[in-house]
Amino acid sequence: MIEELWIDHQEFLDIPGIHLPDDTVTPLRFEEKEGRCITVPIAATRLRDFDPDQLLETEDGVILCSMTLDDVLVQAGECIGHGSRGFIAAIKPSNKTRLLWIAFFEWSNPFVELTHRARTVLAQSSLGATWSIELDAPTNISVTVDSYGRSPCSVD
């Protein structure tokens, strides 16, 4: 379901965290560690274990930027109607396009620029925070403060 929603409709479930094509979502907790805001993954949950009503709500992704990293297309942007929400999606285009993962955050703000350092995606939010996500381990994320001095570690 997760892969089909993105590939066919550019949508994803309204559940913050890392969405994988095996129909699991890994929620993330943010914590300050050694002066950095990093993620701590919470146990992955299969879609069949969610309340069915949660699976009816989706977000429409608007792609604002993209880049190719090796053989992976990375797309990022905002959610229609929610100015504080952003997403990053990693896709492996081939004969049959495959979704690798989608990272969806409620308080990231839209992502407006993508760069990379080795195999780490660097996504710049519209408020200037940099979200560093390991392409091959998308639950490993660190976030800098934005132009207001805030990060997900400081959001109540």
Rosetta constraint file for C-alpha pairs under 8 A:
AtomPair CA 1 CA 5 HARMONIC 6.04 0.50
AtomPair CA 1 CA 21 HARMONIC 7.61 0.50
AtomPair CA 1 CA 23 HARMONIC 6.36 0.50
AtomPair CA 2 CA 6 HARMONIC 6.57 0.50
AtomPair CA 2 CA 12 HARMONIC 6.53 0.50
AtomPair CA 2 CA 13 HARMONIC 7.46 0.50
AtomPair CA 2 CA 19 HARMONIC 6.94 0.50
AtomPair CA 2 CA 20 HARMONIC 6.83 0.50
AtomPair CA 2 CA 21 HARMONIC 5.60 0.50
AtomPair CA 2 CA 22 HARMONIC 7.73 0.50
AtomPair CA 2 CA 23 HARMONIC 5.68 0.50
AtomPair CA 3 CA 7 HARMONIC 6.00 0.50
AtomPair CA 3 CA 20 HARMONIC 7.58 0.50
AtomPair CA 3 CA 21 HARMONIC 5.04 0.50
AtomPair CA 3 CA 23 HARMONIC 7.87 0.50
AtomPair CA 3 CA 98 HARMONIC 7.37 0.50
AtomPair CA 3 CA 99 HARMONIC 5.67 0.50
AtomPair CA 4 CA 8 HARMONIC 5.46 0.50
AtomPair CA 4 CA 9 HARMONIC 7.48 0.50
AtomPair CA 5 CA 9 HARMONIC 5.34 0.50
AtomPair CA 5 CA 10 HARMONIC 6.26 0.50
AtomPair CA 5 CA 11 HARMONIC 5.19 0.50
AtomPair CA 5 CA 12 HARMONIC 5.85 0.50
AtomPair CA 6 CA 10 HARMONIC 4.18 0.50
AtomPair CA 6 CA 11 HARMONIC 4.87 0.50
AtomPair CA 6 CA 12 HARMONIC 5.98 0.50
AtomPair CA 6 CA 99 HARMONIC 7.72 0.50
AtomPair CA 7 CA 97 HARMONIC 7.59 0.50
AtomPair CA 7 CA 98 HARMONIC 7.88 0.50
AtomPair CA 7 CA 99 HARMONIC 7.32 0.50
AtomPair CA 10 CA 60 HARMONIC 6.29 0.50
AtomPair CA 10 CA 61 HARMONIC 5.73 0.50
AtomPair CA 10 CA 62 HARMONIC 7.88 0.50
AtomPair CA 11 CA 58 HARMONIC 6.27 0.50
AtomPair CA 11 CA 59 HARMONIC 5.44 0.50
AtomPair CA 11 CA 60 HARMONIC 4.61 0.50
AtomPair CA 11 CA 61 HARMONIC 5.66 0.50
AtomPair CA 12 CA 58 HARMONIC 5.37 0.50
AtomPair CA 12 CA 59 HARMONIC 5.39 0.50
AtomPair CA 12 CA 60 HARMONIC 6.87 0.50
AtomPair CA 12 CA 61 HARMONIC 7.53 0.50
AtomPair CA 13 CA 54 HARMONIC 7.96 0.50
AtomPair CA 13 CA 55 HARMONIC 6.48 0.50
AtomPair CA 13 CA 56 HARMONIC 7.81 0.50
AtomPair CA 13 CA 57 HARMONIC 6.10 0.50
AtomPair CA 13 CA 58 HARMONIC 4.28 0.50
AtomPair CA 13 CA 59 HARMONIC 6.03 0.50
AtomPair CA 14 CA 54 HARMONIC 7.51 0.50
AtomPair CA 14 CA 55 HARMONIC 7.87 0.50
AtomPair CA 14 CA 57 HARMONIC 5.62 0.50
AtomPair CA 14 CA 58 HARMONIC 4.87 0.50
AtomPair CA 14 CA 59 HARMONIC 5.61 0.50
AtomPair CA 15 CA 25 HARMONIC 7.75 0.50
AtomPair CA 15 CA 54 HARMONIC 7.87 0.50
AtomPair CA 15 CA 104 HARMONIC 7.50 0.50
AtomPair CA 16 CA 27 HARMONIC 6.28 0.50
AtomPair CA 16 CA 28 HARMONIC 7.81 0.50
AtomPair CA 16 CA 103 HARMONIC 7.67 0.50
AtomPair CA 16 CA 104 HARMONIC 5.13 0.50
AtomPair CA 16 CA 105 HARMONIC 5.24 0.50
AtomPair CA 16 CA 106 HARMONIC 6.37 0.50
AtomPair CA 17 CA 25 HARMONIC 6.25 0.50
AtomPair CA 17 CA 26 HARMONIC 5.37 0.50
AtomPair CA 17 CA 27 HARMONIC 4.28 0.50
AtomPair CA 17 CA 28 HARMONIC 5.61 0.50
AtomPair CA 17 CA 103 HARMONIC 5.76 0.50
AtomPair CA 17 CA 104 HARMONIC 5.38 0.50
AtomPair CA 17 CA 105 HARMONIC 6.44 0.50
AtomPair CA 18 CA 25 HARMONIC 5.46 0.50
AtomPair CA 18 CA 26 HARMONIC 5.04 0.50
AtomPair CA 18 CA 27 HARMONIC 6.49 0.50
AtomPair CA 18 CA 28 HARMONIC 7.73 0.50
AtomPair CA 18 CA 101 HARMONIC 6.68 0.50
AtomPair CA 18 CA 102 HARMONIC 5.70 0.50
AtomPair CA 18 CA 103 HARMONIC 4.53 0.50
AtomPair CA 18 CA 104 HARMONIC 6.46 0.50
AtomPair CA 18 CA 138 HARMONIC 7.08 0.50
AtomPair CA 18 CA 139 HARMONIC 6.73 0.50
AtomPair CA 19 CA 23 HARMONIC 7.21 0.50
AtomPair CA 19 CA 24 HARMONIC 6.04 0.50
AtomPair CA 19 CA 25 HARMONIC 4.53 0.50
AtomPair CA 19 CA 26 HARMONIC 6.62 0.50
AtomPair CA 19 CA 101 HARMONIC 5.57 0.50
AtomPair CA 19 CA 102 HARMONIC 5.01 0.50
AtomPair CA 19 CA 103 HARMONIC 6.28 0.50
AtomPair CA 19 CA 104 HARMONIC 7.74 0.50
AtomPair CA 20 CA 24 HARMONIC 5.47 0.50
AtomPair CA 20 CA 25 HARMONIC 6.30 0.50
AtomPair CA 20 CA 99 HARMONIC 7.71 0.50
AtomPair CA 20 CA 100 HARMONIC 6.55 0.50
AtomPair CA 20 CA 101 HARMONIC 4.82 0.50
AtomPair CA 20 CA 102 HARMONIC 6.71 0.50
AtomPair CA 21 CA 99 HARMONIC 6.22 0.50
AtomPair CA 21 CA 100 HARMONIC 6.56 0.50
AtomPair CA 21 CA 101 HARMONIC 6.68 0.50
AtomPair CA 23 CA 46 HARMONIC 5.88 0.50
AtomPair CA 23 CA 47 HARMONIC 5.70 0.50
AtomPair CA 24 CA 44 HARMONIC 6.07 0.50
AtomPair CA 24 CA 45 HARMONIC 5.33 0.50
AtomPair CA 24 CA 46 HARMONIC 4.29 0.50
AtomPair CA 24 CA 47 HARMONIC 5.79 0.50
AtomPair CA 25 CA 44 HARMONIC 5.45 0.50
AtomPair CA 25 CA 45 HARMONIC 5.40 0.50
AtomPair CA 25 CA 46 HARMONIC 6.54 0.50
AtomPair CA 25 CA 47 HARMONIC 7.33 0.50
AtomPair CA 26 CA 41 HARMONIC 6.47 0.50
AtomPair CA 26 CA 42 HARMONIC 6.12 0.50
AtomPair CA 26 CA 43 HARMONIC 6.14 0.50
AtomPair CA 26 CA 44 HARMONIC 4.15 0.50
AtomPair CA 26 CA 45 HARMONIC 6.29 0.50
AtomPair CA 26 CA 139 HARMONIC 7.82 0.50
AtomPair CA 27 CA 41 HARMONIC 6.14 0.50
AtomPair CA 27 CA 42 HARMONIC 5.37 0.50
AtomPair CA 27 CA 43 HARMONIC 7.22 0.50
AtomPair CA 27 CA 44 HARMONIC 6.87 0.50
AtomPair CA 28 CA 39 HARMONIC 5.93 0.50
AtomPair CA 28 CA 40 HARMONIC 5.66 0.50
AtomPair CA 28 CA 41 HARMONIC 4.58 0.50
AtomPair CA 28 CA 42 HARMONIC 5.66 0.50
AtomPair CA 28 CA 139 HARMONIC 7.48 0.50
AtomPair CA 29 CA 39 HARMONIC 5.53 0.50
AtomPair CA 29 CA 40 HARMONIC 5.08 0.50
AtomPair CA 29 CA 41 HARMONIC 6.27 0.50
AtomPair CA 29 CA 42 HARMONIC 6.98 0.50
AtomPair CA 30 CA 37 HARMONIC 6.49 0.50
AtomPair CA 30 CA 38 HARMONIC 5.56 0.50
AtomPair CA 30 CA 39 HARMONIC 4.52 0.50
AtomPair CA 30 CA 40 HARMONIC 6.09 0.50
AtomPair CA 30 CA 152 HARMONIC 6.23 0.50
AtomPair CA 30 CA 153 HARMONIC 5.41 0.50
AtomPair CA 31 CA 37 HARMONIC 5.59 0.50
AtomPair CA 31 CA 38 HARMONIC 5.62 0.50
AtomPair CA 31 CA 39 HARMONIC 6.34 0.50
AtomPair CA 31 CA 40 HARMONIC 7.20 0.50
AtomPair CA 31 CA 153 HARMONIC 5.38 0.50
AtomPair CA 32 CA 36 HARMONIC 5.46 0.50
AtomPair CA 32 CA 37 HARMONIC 4.56 0.50
AtomPair CA 32 CA 38 HARMONIC 6.34 0.50
AtomPair CA 32 CA 153 HARMONIC 6.11 0.50
AtomPair CA 33 CA 37 HARMONIC 6.35 0.50
AtomPair CA 33 CA 38 HARMONIC 6.91 0.50
AtomPair CA 36 CA 142 HARMONIC 6.90 0.50
AtomPair CA 36 CA 143 HARMONIC 7.24 0.50
AtomPair CA 36 CA 144 HARMONIC 7.32 0.50
AtomPair CA 37 CA 142 HARMONIC 5.54 0.50
AtomPair CA 37 CA 143 HARMONIC 5.40 0.50
AtomPair CA 37 CA 144 HARMONIC 6.85 0.50
AtomPair CA 37 CA 151 HARMONIC 7.09 0.50
AtomPair CA 37 CA 152 HARMONIC 7.21 0.50
AtomPair CA 37 CA 153 HARMONIC 5.79 0.50
AtomPair CA 38 CA 140 HARMONIC 7.50 0.50
AtomPair CA 38 CA 141 HARMONIC 5.63 0.50
AtomPair CA 38 CA 142 HARMONIC 4.29 0.50
AtomPair CA 38 CA 143 HARMONIC 6.39 0.50
AtomPair CA 38 CA 153 HARMONIC 7.96 0.50
AtomPair CA 39 CA 139 HARMONIC 6.91 0.50
AtomPair CA 39 CA 140 HARMONIC 6.29 0.50
AtomPair CA 39 CA 141 HARMONIC 5.46 0.50
AtomPair CA 39 CA 142 HARMONIC 6.51 0.50
AtomPair CA 40 CA 139 HARMONIC 7.57 0.50
AtomPair CA 40 CA 140 HARMONIC 7.77 0.50
AtomPair CA 41 CA 139 HARMONIC 6.16 0.50
AtomPair CA 45 CA 49 HARMONIC 6.61 0.50
AtomPair CA 45 CA 50 HARMONIC 7.59 0.50
AtomPair CA 46 CA 50 HARMONIC 7.24 0.50
AtomPair CA 47 CA 55 HARMONIC 7.69 0.50
AtomPair CA 48 CA 52 HARMONIC 7.87 0.50
AtomPair CA 50 CA 54 HARMONIC 6.67 0.50
AtomPair CA 50 CA 55 HARMONIC 7.34 0.50
AtomPair CA 51 CA 55 HARMONIC 7.19 0.50
AtomPair CA 52 CA 56 HARMONIC 7.03 0.50
AtomPair CA 53 CA 57 HARMONIC 7.36 0.50
AtomPair CA 59 CA 79 HARMONIC 6.07 0.50
AtomPair CA 59 CA 80 HARMONIC 7.14 0.50
AtomPair CA 60 CA 79 HARMONIC 5.56 0.50
AtomPair CA 60 CA 80 HARMONIC 5.68 0.50
AtomPair CA 61 CA 77 HARMONIC 6.74 0.50
AtomPair CA 61 CA 78 HARMONIC 5.86 0.50
AtomPair CA 61 CA 79 HARMONIC 4.84 0.50
AtomPair CA 61 CA 80 HARMONIC 6.51 0.50
AtomPair CA 61 CA 87 HARMONIC 7.40 0.50
AtomPair CA 62 CA 76 HARMONIC 7.90 0.50
AtomPair CA 62 CA 77 HARMONIC 5.53 0.50
AtomPair CA 62 CA 78 HARMONIC 5.36 0.50
AtomPair CA 62 CA 79 HARMONIC 6.04 0.50
AtomPair CA 62 CA 80 HARMONIC 6.69 0.50
AtomPair CA 63 CA 75 HARMONIC 6.28 0.50
AtomPair CA 63 CA 76 HARMONIC 5.43 0.50
AtomPair CA 63 CA 77 HARMONIC 4.55 0.50
AtomPair CA 63 CA 78 HARMONIC 6.82 0.50
AtomPair CA 64 CA 75 HARMONIC 7.71 0.50
AtomPair CA 64 CA 76 HARMONIC 6.04 0.50
AtomPair CA 64 CA 77 HARMONIC 4.58 0.50
AtomPair CA 64 CA 78 HARMONIC 7.22 0.50
AtomPair CA 64 CA 111 HARMONIC 7.07 0.50
AtomPair CA 64 CA 112 HARMONIC 5.73 0.50
AtomPair CA 64 CA 113 HARMONIC 7.74 0.50
AtomPair CA 65 CA 75 HARMONIC 5.95 0.50
AtomPair CA 65 CA 76 HARMONIC 5.50 0.50
AtomPair CA 65 CA 77 HARMONIC 6.42 0.50
AtomPair CA 65 CA 111 HARMONIC 7.56 0.50
AtomPair CA 65 CA 112 HARMONIC 5.87 0.50
AtomPair CA 65 CA 113 HARMONIC 5.71 0.50
AtomPair CA 65 CA 114 HARMONIC 6.54 0.50
AtomPair CA 66 CA 73 HARMONIC 7.12 0.50
AtomPair CA 66 CA 74 HARMONIC 5.46 0.50
AtomPair CA 66 CA 75 HARMONIC 4.28 0.50
AtomPair CA 66 CA 76 HARMONIC 6.21 0.50
AtomPair CA 66 CA 113 HARMONIC 7.67 0.50
AtomPair CA 66 CA 114 HARMONIC 6.42 0.50
AtomPair CA 67 CA 73 HARMONIC 5.96 0.50
AtomPair CA 67 CA 74 HARMONIC 5.39 0.50
AtomPair CA 67 CA 75 HARMONIC 6.71 0.50
AtomPair CA 67 CA 114 HARMONIC 6.57 0.50
AtomPair CA 67 CA 115 HARMONIC 7.36 0.50
AtomPair CA 68 CA 72 HARMONIC 5.58 0.50
AtomPair CA 68 CA 73 HARMONIC 4.55 0.50
AtomPair CA 68 CA 74 HARMONIC 6.04 0.50
AtomPair CA 69 CA 73 HARMONIC 6.43 0.50
AtomPair CA 69 CA 74 HARMONIC 7.23 0.50
AtomPair CA 69 CA 116 HARMONIC 7.66 0.50
AtomPair CA 69 CA 119 HARMONIC 7.42 0.50
AtomPair CA 71 CA 92 HARMONIC 6.47 0.50
AtomPair CA 71 CA 93 HARMONIC 7.55 0.50
AtomPair CA 72 CA 90 HARMONIC 6.45 0.50
AtomPair CA 72 CA 91 HARMONIC 5.63 0.50
AtomPair CA 72 CA 92 HARMONIC 4.77 0.50
AtomPair CA 72 CA 93 HARMONIC 6.94 0.50
AtomPair CA 73 CA 90 HARMONIC 5.82 0.50
AtomPair CA 73 CA 91 HARMONIC 5.10 0.50
AtomPair CA 73 CA 92 HARMONIC 6.09 0.50
AtomPair CA 73 CA 93 HARMONIC 6.98 0.50
AtomPair CA 74 CA 88 HARMONIC 7.01 0.50
AtomPair CA 74 CA 89 HARMONIC 5.62 0.50
AtomPair CA 74 CA 90 HARMONIC 4.55 0.50
AtomPair CA 74 CA 91 HARMONIC 6.29 0.50
AtomPair CA 75 CA 88 HARMONIC 5.70 0.50
AtomPair CA 75 CA 89 HARMONIC 5.17 0.50
AtomPair CA 75 CA 90 HARMONIC 6.54 0.50
AtomPair CA 76 CA 86 HARMONIC 7.46 0.50
AtomPair CA 76 CA 87 HARMONIC 5.52 0.50
AtomPair CA 76 CA 88 HARMONIC 4.23 0.50
AtomPair CA 76 CA 89 HARMONIC 6.19 0.50
AtomPair CA 76 CA 110 HARMONIC 7.98 0.50
AtomPair CA 76 CA 111 HARMONIC 5.73 0.50
AtomPair CA 76 CA 112 HARMONIC 7.20 0.50
AtomPair CA 76 CA 113 HARMONIC 7.85 0.50
AtomPair CA 76 CA 114 HARMONIC 7.56 0.50
AtomPair CA 76 CA 123 HARMONIC 7.74 0.50
AtomPair CA 77 CA 86 HARMONIC 5.71 0.50
AtomPair CA 77 CA 87 HARMONIC 5.68 0.50
AtomPair CA 77 CA 88 HARMONIC 6.78 0.50
AtomPair CA 77 CA 110 HARMONIC 5.25 0.50
AtomPair CA 77 CA 111 HARMONIC 4.68 0.50
AtomPair CA 77 CA 112 HARMONIC 6.20 0.50
AtomPair CA 78 CA 82 HARMONIC 7.67 0.50
AtomPair CA 78 CA 83 HARMONIC 7.34 0.50
AtomPair CA 78 CA 85 HARMONIC 5.96 0.50
AtomPair CA 78 CA 86 HARMONIC 4.41 0.50
AtomPair CA 78 CA 87 HARMONIC 6.16 0.50
AtomPair CA 78 CA 109 HARMONIC 7.24 0.50
AtomPair CA 78 CA 110 HARMONIC 4.40 0.50
AtomPair CA 78 CA 111 HARMONIC 6.45 0.50
AtomPair CA 79 CA 83 HARMONIC 7.23 0.50
AtomPair CA 79 CA 85 HARMONIC 5.80 0.50
AtomPair CA 79 CA 86 HARMONIC 6.01 0.50
AtomPair CA 79 CA 87 HARMONIC 7.49 0.50
AtomPair CA 79 CA 110 HARMONIC 7.54 0.50
AtomPair CA 83 CA 109 HARMONIC 6.34 0.50
AtomPair CA 83 CA 110 HARMONIC 7.01 0.50
AtomPair CA 84 CA 106 HARMONIC 6.25 0.50
AtomPair CA 84 CA 107 HARMONIC 5.16 0.50
AtomPair CA 84 CA 108 HARMONIC 6.16 0.50
AtomPair CA 84 CA 109 HARMONIC 4.11 0.50
AtomPair CA 84 CA 110 HARMONIC 6.62 0.50
AtomPair CA 85 CA 104 HARMONIC 7.58 0.50
AtomPair CA 85 CA 105 HARMONIC 5.76 0.50
AtomPair CA 85 CA 106 HARMONIC 4.49 0.50
AtomPair CA 85 CA 107 HARMONIC 5.50 0.50
AtomPair CA 85 CA 108 HARMONIC 5.72 0.50
AtomPair CA 85 CA 109 HARMONIC 4.87 0.50
AtomPair CA 85 CA 110 HARMONIC 5.89 0.50
AtomPair CA 86 CA 104 HARMONIC 6.07 0.50
AtomPair CA 86 CA 105 HARMONIC 5.57 0.50
AtomPair CA 86 CA 106 HARMONIC 6.75 0.50
AtomPair CA 86 CA 107 HARMONIC 7.51 0.50
AtomPair CA 86 CA 108 HARMONIC 5.67 0.50
AtomPair CA 86 CA 109 HARMONIC 5.29 0.50
AtomPair CA 86 CA 110 HARMONIC 4.36 0.50
AtomPair CA 86 CA 111 HARMONIC 5.94 0.50
AtomPair CA 87 CA 102 HARMONIC 6.88 0.50
AtomPair CA 87 CA 103 HARMONIC 5.44 0.50
AtomPair CA 87 CA 104 HARMONIC 4.45 0.50
AtomPair CA 87 CA 105 HARMONIC 6.27 0.50
AtomPair CA 87 CA 110 HARMONIC 7.25 0.50
AtomPair CA 87 CA 111 HARMONIC 7.02 0.50
AtomPair CA 88 CA 102 HARMONIC 5.68 0.50
AtomPair CA 88 CA 103 HARMONIC 5.17 0.50
AtomPair CA 88 CA 104 HARMONIC 6.72 0.50
AtomPair CA 88 CA 111 HARMONIC 7.70 0.50
AtomPair CA 88 CA 123 HARMONIC 7.94 0.50
AtomPair CA 89 CA 99 HARMONIC 7.72 0.50
AtomPair CA 89 CA 100 HARMONIC 7.66 0.50
AtomPair CA 89 CA 101 HARMONIC 5.80 0.50
AtomPair CA 89 CA 102 HARMONIC 4.25 0.50
AtomPair CA 89 CA 103 HARMONIC 6.31 0.50
AtomPair CA 90 CA 99 HARMONIC 6.28 0.50
AtomPair CA 90 CA 100 HARMONIC 5.34 0.50
AtomPair CA 90 CA 101 HARMONIC 5.41 0.50
AtomPair CA 90 CA 102 HARMONIC 6.40 0.50
AtomPair CA 90 CA 135 HARMONIC 7.73 0.50
AtomPair CA 91 CA 97 HARMONIC 7.05 0.50
AtomPair CA 91 CA 98 HARMONIC 5.67 0.50
AtomPair CA 91 CA 99 HARMONIC 4.46 0.50
AtomPair CA 91 CA 100 HARMONIC 5.35 0.50
AtomPair CA 91 CA 101 HARMONIC 7.24 0.50
AtomPair CA 92 CA 97 HARMONIC 5.90 0.50
AtomPair CA 92 CA 98 HARMONIC 5.13 0.50
AtomPair CA 92 CA 99 HARMONIC 6.26 0.50
AtomPair CA 92 CA 100 HARMONIC 6.76 0.50
AtomPair CA 93 CA 97 HARMONIC 4.43 0.50
AtomPair CA 93 CA 98 HARMONIC 6.28 0.50
AtomPair CA 94 CA 98 HARMONIC 7.58 0.50
AtomPair CA 101 CA 138 HARMONIC 7.51 0.50
AtomPair CA 103 CA 138 HARMONIC 7.58 0.50
AtomPair CA 107 CA 152 HARMONIC 7.00 0.50
AtomPair CA 108 CA 125 HARMONIC 6.74 0.50
AtomPair CA 108 CA 152 HARMONIC 7.44 0.50
AtomPair CA 109 CA 125 HARMONIC 5.84 0.50
AtomPair CA 109 CA 126 HARMONIC 6.17 0.50
AtomPair CA 109 CA 127 HARMONIC 7.03 0.50
AtomPair CA 110 CA 125 HARMONIC 5.50 0.50
AtomPair CA 110 CA 126 HARMONIC 5.64 0.50
AtomPair CA 111 CA 123 HARMONIC 6.17 0.50
AtomPair CA 111 CA 124 HARMONIC 5.54 0.50
AtomPair CA 111 CA 125 HARMONIC 4.20 0.50
AtomPair CA 111 CA 126 HARMONIC 5.93 0.50
AtomPair CA 112 CA 123 HARMONIC 7.45 0.50
AtomPair CA 112 CA 124 HARMONIC 5.91 0.50
AtomPair CA 112 CA 125 HARMONIC 5.71 0.50
AtomPair CA 112 CA 126 HARMONIC 5.81 0.50
AtomPair CA 113 CA 123 HARMONIC 5.84 0.50
AtomPair CA 113 CA 124 HARMONIC 5.10 0.50
AtomPair CA 113 CA 125 HARMONIC 7.23 0.50
AtomPair CA 114 CA 121 HARMONIC 7.03 0.50
AtomPair CA 114 CA 122 HARMONIC 5.72 0.50
AtomPair CA 114 CA 123 HARMONIC 4.71 0.50
AtomPair CA 114 CA 124 HARMONIC 6.35 0.50
AtomPair CA 115 CA 121 HARMONIC 6.23 0.50
AtomPair CA 115 CA 122 HARMONIC 5.13 0.50
AtomPair CA 115 CA 123 HARMONIC 6.61 0.50
AtomPair CA 116 CA 120 HARMONIC 5.50 0.50
AtomPair CA 116 CA 121 HARMONIC 4.61 0.50
AtomPair CA 116 CA 122 HARMONIC 5.14 0.50
AtomPair CA 117 CA 121 HARMONIC 6.75 0.50
AtomPair CA 117 CA 122 HARMONIC 7.26 0.50
AtomPair CA 119 CA 134 HARMONIC 6.31 0.50
AtomPair CA 119 CA 135 HARMONIC 5.68 0.50
AtomPair CA 119 CA 136 HARMONIC 7.51 0.50
AtomPair CA 120 CA 132 HARMONIC 6.32 0.50
AtomPair CA 120 CA 133 HARMONIC 5.52 0.50
AtomPair CA 120 CA 134 HARMONIC 4.38 0.50
AtomPair CA 120 CA 135 HARMONIC 5.53 0.50
AtomPair CA 121 CA 131 HARMONIC 7.85 0.50
AtomPair CA 121 CA 132 HARMONIC 5.62 0.50
AtomPair CA 121 CA 133 HARMONIC 5.11 0.50
AtomPair CA 121 CA 134 HARMONIC 6.14 0.50
AtomPair CA 121 CA 135 HARMONIC 6.27 0.50
AtomPair CA 122 CA 130 HARMONIC 6.23 0.50
AtomPair CA 122 CA 131 HARMONIC 5.66 0.50
AtomPair CA 122 CA 132 HARMONIC 4.67 0.50
AtomPair CA 122 CA 133 HARMONIC 6.60 0.50
AtomPair CA 123 CA 130 HARMONIC 5.55 0.50
AtomPair CA 123 CA 131 HARMONIC 5.08 0.50
AtomPair CA 123 CA 132 HARMONIC 6.50 0.50
AtomPair CA 124 CA 128 HARMONIC 5.93 0.50
AtomPair CA 124 CA 129 HARMONIC 5.73 0.50
AtomPair CA 124 CA 130 HARMONIC 4.61 0.50
AtomPair CA 124 CA 131 HARMONIC 6.41 0.50
AtomPair CA 125 CA 129 HARMONIC 5.30 0.50
AtomPair CA 125 CA 130 HARMONIC 6.41 0.50
AtomPair CA 125 CA 131 HARMONIC 7.68 0.50
AtomPair CA 127 CA 146 HARMONIC 5.47 0.50
AtomPair CA 127 CA 147 HARMONIC 5.63 0.50
AtomPair CA 127 CA 148 HARMONIC 7.79 0.50
AtomPair CA 128 CA 145 HARMONIC 7.74 0.50
AtomPair CA 128 CA 146 HARMONIC 4.90 0.50
AtomPair CA 128 CA 147 HARMONIC 5.58 0.50
AtomPair CA 129 CA 143 HARMONIC 6.72 0.50
AtomPair CA 129 CA 144 HARMONIC 5.25 0.50
AtomPair CA 129 CA 145 HARMONIC 5.29 0.50
AtomPair CA 129 CA 146 HARMONIC 4.11 0.50
AtomPair CA 129 CA 147 HARMONIC 7.07 0.50
AtomPair CA 129 CA 151 HARMONIC 7.55 0.50
AtomPair CA 130 CA 143 HARMONIC 5.66 0.50
AtomPair CA 130 CA 144 HARMONIC 5.33 0.50
AtomPair CA 130 CA 145 HARMONIC 7.58 0.50
AtomPair CA 130 CA 146 HARMONIC 7.73 0.50
AtomPair CA 131 CA 141 HARMONIC 6.78 0.50
AtomPair CA 131 CA 142 HARMONIC 5.90 0.50
AtomPair CA 131 CA 143 HARMONIC 4.56 0.50
AtomPair CA 131 CA 144 HARMONIC 6.74 0.50
AtomPair CA 132 CA 141 HARMONIC 5.42 0.50
AtomPair CA 132 CA 142 HARMONIC 5.27 0.50
AtomPair CA 132 CA 143 HARMONIC 6.30 0.50
AtomPair CA 133 CA 137 HARMONIC 7.59 0.50
AtomPair CA 133 CA 138 HARMONIC 5.61 0.50
AtomPair CA 133 CA 139 HARMONIC 7.40 0.50
AtomPair CA 133 CA 140 HARMONIC 6.00 0.50
AtomPair CA 133 CA 141 HARMONIC 4.68 0.50
AtomPair CA 133 CA 142 HARMONIC 6.96 0.50
AtomPair CA 134 CA 138 HARMONIC 5.19 0.50
AtomPair CA 134 CA 139 HARMONIC 7.63 0.50
AtomPair CA 134 CA 140 HARMONIC 5.96 0.50
AtomPair CA 134 CA 141 HARMONIC 6.84 0.50
AtomPair CA 143 CA 151 HARMONIC 6.71 0.50
AtomPair CA 143 CA 152 HARMONIC 7.53 0.50
AtomPair CA 144 CA 151 HARMONIC 6.44 0.50
AtomPair CA 145 CA 149 HARMONIC 5.08 0.50
AtomPair CA 145 CA 150 HARMONIC 4.93 0.50
AtomPair CA 145 CA 151 HARMONIC 4.72 0.50
AtomPair CA 146 CA 150 HARMONIC 5.38 0.50
AtomPair CA 146 CA 151 HARMONIC 6.35 0.50
AtomPair CA 150 CA 154 HARMONIC 5.90 0.50
AtomPair CA 150 CA 155 HARMONIC 7.33 0.50
AtomPair CA 151 CA 155 HARMONIC 6.67 0.50
